[in-house]
Amino acid sequence: MEVINLDNDLIDRYMDYLNIRIEFLLDRYQRFSDFPGIQTGYNSITGEEFAKEDIYQYSWINGRGACVLSRFADYFPKYHDELMSFAIHT
């Protein structure tokens, strides 16, 4: 397999993006702490929240989300404890 060398600036920008996404998910976790999983009931283009009756819990999404949050928590030490708490909650 060929090794790909990535530009450090590209890596830094991607990590910035991932940090923004983590902060977004953790904010939603705190605002919707009674939701049994990852609450992503919003329009990603407008930011408008979905109506409560349009928000459903999908176990496969929550299972995958918990796996991802716990697996990558070590790469984001600033958010590690919150990500692990979120993963357990999910």
Buried (B, 14 or more C-beta within 10 A) or exposed (E): EEEEEEEEEEEEEEEEEBEEEBEEBBEBBEEBEEBEBBBBBBEEEEEEBEEEEEBEEEEEBBEEBBEBBBEBBEEBEEBEEBBBBBBEBB
